[in-house]
Amino acid sequence: MKTSDLALGAIWYAAFLFSTTCHEAAHALLAKLGGDVTAAEGGQVSLNPIPHIRRSPFGMVVMPILSFALGGWMIGWASAPFDPRWERNHPHRAARMALGGPAANFTIMLLAALAIRIGVARGFFMPPDSISGYSTLIQSTSGSGPTFATTALSILFVLNLLLGTFNLLPVPPLDGHSAIMLLMPERVALRYLDVVREGRYTLLGLIVAWYVYGYIFDFVFGLALHLIYPGTRYS
């Protein structure tokens, strides 16, 4: 790899580690507030990535590096433990816990969008001539090409948009399949849990999510761009 590729990989990994840690810490915090201290006792109500890496070393370290080396961007996963008995006793609290992770990602995405808008308004950044990729949302006004700030903000925006929306898909094991229990009476939610907690649906859910999301992300990304550059089209 070139030095520039290694630098880009380091920025991607820092953004991935921060975003994923915030996602899981939000799950753990909402579970604790709802009465389940399982994740809190494991040290996961924290922005320190170490407890999260210890729980999911392959998803937090190996897979992100491997996916960047093969595809130029990062994917991976982590998880926050919870007590299944608590989930059955309080399905609506469990649903709020599930929403915590995507909410953290959308918060980071909005903060990145705000930083980009402020930077453009103050003359630090400028919009690119065309937006045809996920790492070129802004350029430096110095004309020296991508900088740490422009690259990091672009990646934070795109990565957290992806993490937040992907995890909201209502299929197991993604957060959306638990979050929809907020729309159900608790007795219906318990019957729903009896079905979705069967392990055979996990692999099927991931396959469906990956296939469907490939069709909708460009559309979602195009809409999100209007947060930064109203009227801009993504091609």
URZIZI-V624095 format. One record per backbone hydrogen bond with DSSP energy under -1.0 kcal/mol. CO is the residue of the C=O (numbers start at 1). NH is the residue of the N-H. If there is no record, write none. Layout:
CO:NH ; CO:NH
This chain:
2:6 ; 3:7 ; 4:8 ; 5:9 ; 6:10 ; 7:11 ; 8:12 ; 9:13 ; 10:14 ; 11:15 ; 12:16 ; 13:17 ; 14:18 ; 15:19 ; 16:20 ; 17:21 ; 18:22 ; 19:23 ; 20:24 ; 21:25 ; 22:26 ; 23:27 ; 24:28 ; 25:29 ; 26:30 ; 27:31 ; 28:32 ; 29:33 ; 30:34 ; 31:36 ; 32:35 ; 37:41 ; 39:44 ; 40:43 ; 44:46 ; 49:53 ; 50:54 ; 51:55 ; 52:56 ; 56:60 ; 57:61 ; 57:62 ; 58:63 ; 59:77 ; 61:65 ; 62:66 ; 63:67 ; 64:68 ; 65:69 ; 66:70 ; 67:71 ; 68:72 ; 83:87 ; 84:88 ; 85:89 ; 86:90 ; 90:94 ; 91:95 ; 92:96 ; 93:97 ; 94:98 ; 95:99 ; 99:103 ; 100:104 ; 101:105 ; 102:106 ; 103:107 ; 104:108 ; 105:109 ; 106:110 ; 107:111 ; 108:112 ; 109:113 ; 110:114 ; 111:115 ; 112:116 ; 113:117 ; 114:118 ; 115:119 ; 116:120 ; 117:121 ; 118:122 ; 119:124 ; 119:125 ; 124:141 ; 126:139 ; 131:235 ; 139:126 ; 140:143 ; 147:151 ; 148:152 ; 149:153 ; 150:154 ; 151:155 ; 152:156 ; 153:157 ; 154:158 ; 155:159 ; 156:160 ; 157:161 ; 158:162 ; 159:163 ; 160:164 ; 161:165 ; 162:166 ; 163:167 ; 166:169 ; 167:176 ; 169:171 ; 171:174 ; 174:177 ; 175:178 ; 175:179 ; 176:180 ; 178:181 ; 179:182 ; 180:183 ; 181:184 ; 185:189 ; 186:190 ; 187:191 ; 188:192 ; 189:193 ; 190:194 ; 191:195 ; 192:196 ; 193:197 ; 195:198 ; 198:201 ; 199:202 ; 201:205 ; 202:206 ; 203:207 ; 204:208 ; 205:209 ; 206:210 ; 207:211 ; 208:212 ; 209:213 ; 210:214 ; 212:215 ; 212:216 ; 213:217 ; 216:220 ; 217:221 ; 218:222 ; 219:223 ; 220:224 ; 221:225 ; 223:226 ; 224:227 ; 225:228 ; 225:229 ; 229:232
